Amino acid sequence: MEDTEPVHEQPRACGTGVGPQERGRHSCLLLSQFESGFWHFPPFLNNLCIPDSVRDGLAYRGRVFLELITEIKFHQDSTIKDLSHEVTRIEKHQNRQKYGLCVIFLSCTMMPNFKDLIQFEVSIGHYGNKMDLNYKPLVSSTQYSPVIHDGNIYHYVPWYDTKPVVAVTSNWEDISFRMNCLNLLHFTRDRLKVNLDILKSIRNPKDPALLHQWEKLLRELAEDCKHPLPCMTDQPKATSLDRKRWQLRSLLLKELAQKAKQAKPRDMVATGEDWLYRLNAVLPEPQMGLPDVMIWLLAKEQRVAYAQVPAHSVLFSPAGDLHSGRLCGKIQTLFLQVGIRVLRGGQGPEMPPGEVLNSQDPIL
């Protein structure tokens, strides 16, 4: 199956579905709308034995290009709209650019005792998946390596001075304007969360450090909220949903910056948690066209563990560090989620190639 499958008949749902949006003291109702864009296919659920990891979307199933609009009508409209004149409008979404992902494995420790050789595979969508023969093979997997006992209770991979490097080249739409905005919001949210966690750790209300940390939280929040989000009004590839969400996010940042200047040193934790909650509410991005980066641990050509990294968190942006992903170009320690078959000591049903039996227990 091709990675993208354009849908020429754009579904339009008629109904009365609306959702409240709070802006300051005013409330308004917005119709649900998803202008031309890509949606990821959910995994197939016709087999009840499908692993939880596949149900959660770890197995990439492709995307569909569609437009969804909700309208309020008082009578049934059976008219079929001619969409031929809209071809030019949606063609701008089909232009792709090349993305390069390079991963260097520095060490692999605290591993269980694998009797067989293991290797790691990096993929994004279908790209890099060596078990998908429909795509050109890439240098997306490390060499096979044994695991060696570390003298205690765990094992490690003997890479020593020879660090494996994998490179995955893929082609996706240019949604940098959307990812820049998302990464800037994540930076603001993450710094607020760090300051709030430090504030919570100060148990003594008479501790002078409490007021100092509160002032630091307010100062940095006001500073972060002053960074303007990338404007969507003059972005030709932005959809109506992009522009509405940009307005909502910009209003929230402006309001938080004002509140940070006027905040008093009372109910500090509750106030900070309320601000964090409101930032988290505008973070989800429904038009995420890039699938997550998957790092798989393979043994006997079976996927036994994985780590899932959001694509925006490793994306580089020429606009600067604030617009780049927080993991871009940085060393990161990842904990793998291990499959049930590994936890049972090799007992359990056989795992088909390309799928993994999921567990919530990480490899520690």
C-alpha positions, 0 to 999 in steps of 0.5 A: 500500500502506498504511504499516501492515498488522496481522497478526492471526495472530501466527506462533509458531515452535517450535524449539530456537533459543537464544542465550547472554547473559553477565551477570557470571560467570553464563551463561543461555540466552534464547529468541528472542522478538519481542512485538507490534511493527512490522517494516520490510519488506525491499526486493523482491529479485525483480529482480537489477538492483535497485540496492544502495541499495534492497537496503540498505533505502534505499527504504521498503517499508512495515511489518508488525505481528506477534509472533514467539515461539520455544518449546521443545516435545517434540511437535508442537502443531497447535492453533490459538490463538484470538487474539480476546481479544488484540485489546485487548492489541495495540490500544495499539500502534496509537495514533499521534501526530504527528511534525514534522520541520523541516530548514533547508538552510544551504549546499550546497558542493563539488558536481559540475557539474550541467547541470540544476537540482537540488533536495533532498527530505526524507522519512521513510518514505512521508511527504515522498516526492513521487513516491509519489502515494498520500500527501498532498503535503508541503512536503518539497522545496526549490526548483529551483536551479542550481549555480555554479562556485566559482572552483576545481574545485567548484560550489555552490548560490547560496542566499545569504541565502534558506535553503530550509526543508522541513517533513515531518509524519508519524504514527507510534506513540509509542515515545519510551520506547524512543528515550529509552533508546537515545539515553542509551546512544548518549550514553554510548558516544559520550563513551567513544569520544571519550575513548578516541580521545584516549587512543590518540593519545597515543603516548608512554607517559611523557607525563603527559597519558596518565594525565590522559586515563585518569582523565578517561575513568574519571570521565566513564564512571562519571558517564554510567553512573549515569544511570538508563535509562527504566524499562520495568517500569511502561511499558504499551507496553513488550514483554517484549523491552523489559523484558529488554533494559532489564534487560541494559542496566541491568546492563551500565551498573552493571557498567561504573560499578563497573569504572571506579571500580576500574580501574588505569592498566594496559592502558588502551587494551585495557580501554577498547576492551573497554568500548566493545565491550560498549556497542556490543553492547547498542545495536542496537534490533530494535524500531525503529518509525521509519524513517530520515530520507532526504535526497535530491539530485534532478536531472531528477526522478531520485535521484542522491545521498542522506544517511541519518539515523537517526530517533532521532538527530534526535528531541526528548525532553521528558526532557532533552538526554541523552534527545534525539538527538545531532543534534536542533536542531544544525547538522550537515554531511552527506556525500552518497553519490553514484550510479554514474550520476553517477560515470560522467559520466551514462553507464549505465542509466537510473534509474527514479523513486524509486530511486538507483544506489548507490556507496560514494564520497561527494561530497567 
